Amino acid sequence: MVTEAFFLWLQGNDMQYAGKDMEDSGVSAVRESLETVLKGLGLRLIELAVSRHKGSVQIRAVIYNGKSIGTDDCSKAHRAIMPRLDLAFEGQDIYLEVSSPGIDRLIKNGAEFANYKGRGVRCYRTDISDWTAGILESADERGIIIKTKEGNVRLDFDIIAKARLDPSQEV
């Protein structure tokens, strides 16, 4: 089985920032095409995974709109992006799964944080061997800022071992 993944996942015990410069060129072209279509629907592409299996292509897309994603949003996105995928993978059977990030999504790389500004997150830190939770204030290439009850906390990606969305932190 040959798998092309759009993101770098967690490597070792540290969160990595995996922006567009880390993409495979074929997946990158497909991603850009799908992002254009989804942007017109008011949606963002959070994750794109492409797997090839003996003449068929399995594609998993995770979408987000800044609020909540329902089945209607997923259906609309599926109908909108399927023609682009038919062109990109011409002559191959395509299986497409479109889903929401989920309320407690495991954040798979540092670049993904930028999509969740204002949402509750919790991060397991290697420097103190404990969780830090709060509202995500900002994210950049080096780390994130979380608003906690004690004030803002800056976490660099090299000390984040695991991160999740945490709806219990939201007001």
C-alpha positions in Angstrom: 0.0 0.0 0.0 1.4 3.4 -1.0 0.2 6.3 1.1 0.7 9.9 0.4 -0.2 12.1 3.4 -0.7 15.8 3.2 0.6 16.5 6.7 3.6 15.3 8.6 2.2 13.7 11.7 3.7 13.8 15.2 7.3 12.8 15.0 8.8 11.3 18.1 7.4 13.1 21.1 7.4 16.6 19.6 4.8 18.5 17.7 6.1 19.6 14.3 5.0 22.6 12.2 4.2 21.1 8.8 3.0 23.9 6.5 2.6 23.8 2.7 6.4 23.6 2.2 6.3 20.0 3.6 3.7 18.6 1.1 4.2 16.1 -1.6 3.9 18.0 -4.9 1.1 15.8 -6.3 -0.9 16.1 -3.2 -0.1 19.8 -3.0 -1.7 20.4 -6.4 -4.8 18.5 -5.5 -5.0 20.3 -2.1 -4.8 23.8 -3.7 -7.5 22.9 -6.2 -9.8 21.6 -3.4 -9.1 24.6 -1.2 -10.2 27.0 -4.0 -13.5 25.1 -4.3 -14.1 24.8 -0.6 -13.3 28.5 0.0 -16.2 29.4 -2.2 -18.4 27.4 0.1 -17.0 29.2 3.2 -15.1 26.1 4.3 -11.4 25.3 5.0 -9.5 22.1 4.3 -7.9 21.0 7.6 -6.5 17.6 6.5 -6.2 15.8 3.2 -5.0 12.2 3.1 -4.6 10.3 -0.2 -4.0 6.5 -0.3 -3.7 4.4 -3.5 -4.8 0.8 -3.6 -4.5 -1.3 -6.8 -6.3 1.1 -9.2 -8.4 2.9 -6.6 -7.8 6.1 -4.7 -9.0 6.6 -1.1 -9.2 10.3 -0.1 -10.1 11.6 3.3 -10.8 15.3 3.7 -11.5 17.1 7.0 -13.2 20.4 6.6 -14.0 23.3 9.0 -15.8 26.6 8.8 -14.9 28.2 12.1 -18.1 27.1 13.9 -19.5 23.6 13.5 -19.7 21.3 10.5 -22.9 19.2 9.9 -23.8 16.5 7.5 -25.2 19.0 5.1 -21.8 20.8 5.0 -20.0 17.5 4.4 -22.4 16.5 1.6 -22.1 19.9 -0.1 -18.3 19.7 0.1 -18.3 16.1 -1.3 -20.5 17.2 -4.3 -18.3 20.2 -4.9 -14.9 18.6 -4.8 -15.6 15.2 -6.5 -15.4 16.6 -10.0 -11.9 18.0 -9.2 -10.8 14.6 -7.9 -12.2 12.9 -11.0 -9.9 15.1 -13.1 -6.9 14.7 -10.8 -7.2 10.9 -10.6 -8.6 10.2 -14.1 -9.5 6.6 -14.8 -9.2 5.5 -11.2 -12.0 4.5 -8.8 -12.2 7.2 -6.2 -13.5 6.8 -2.6 -14.0 10.1 -0.9 -14.8 10.6 2.8 -15.5 14.1 4.0 -15.8 14.8 7.7 -15.6 17.5 10.4 -12.7 17.8 12.8 -14.8 16.5 15.7 -15.2 18.3 19.0 -12.1 16.8 20.6 -9.9 16.4 17.5 -6.3 15.3 18.0 -4.3 18.2 16.5 -1.8 16.4 14.2 0.7 19.2 13.4 1.5 22.7 14.4 0.1 24.3 11.2 -3.3 23.0 12.1 -3.6 25.3 15.2 -4.1 28.4 13.1 -7.6 27.0 12.2 -8.8 26.9 15.8 -8.1 30.4 17.1 -10.7 31.1 19.8 -11.3 27.4 20.5 -10.5 25.5 23.6 -7.3 23.4 23.4 -5.3 21.3 25.8 -1.6 20.4 25.2 0.5 17.8 26.9 3.9 19.5 27.7 7.2 17.6 27.8 8.8 20.3 29.9 6.5 19.8 32.9 5.0 16.4 32.1 1.5 17.8 32.5 -1.4 19.3 30.5 -2.0 23.0 29.8 -5.5 24.0 28.8 -7.2 27.1 27.7 -8.4 29.2 24.7 -6.1 29.3 21.7 -5.2 33.0 21.2 -2.7 32.7 18.3 -0.4 30.3 16.4 2.7 30.8 14.3 5.5 28.7 12.9 7.2 28.3 16.3 4.3 27.7 18.7 1.0 28.9 20.2 -0.3 31.2 22.8 -3.1 29.8 25.1 -5.2 32.0 27.4 -5.5 30.2 30.7 -7.0 31.2 34.0 -3.5 32.3 35.2 -2.9 34.4 32.0 -1.4 33.8 28.6 1.1 31.0 28.1 3.4 30.6 25.2 4.1 27.0 24.1 6.7 26.2 21.5 6.0 23.2 19.4 9.2 21.4 20.6 7.6 21.0 24.1 4.1 19.9 22.9 3.9 16.1 22.8 0.1 15.9 22.2 -2.7 18.4 21.6 -6.5 18.2 21.3 -9.4 20.5 20.9 -11.1 20.8 24.3 -14.7 22.0 24.2 -14.8 22.2 28.0 -12.4 25.2 27.8 -14.8 27.2 25.7 -17.1 29.8 27.2 
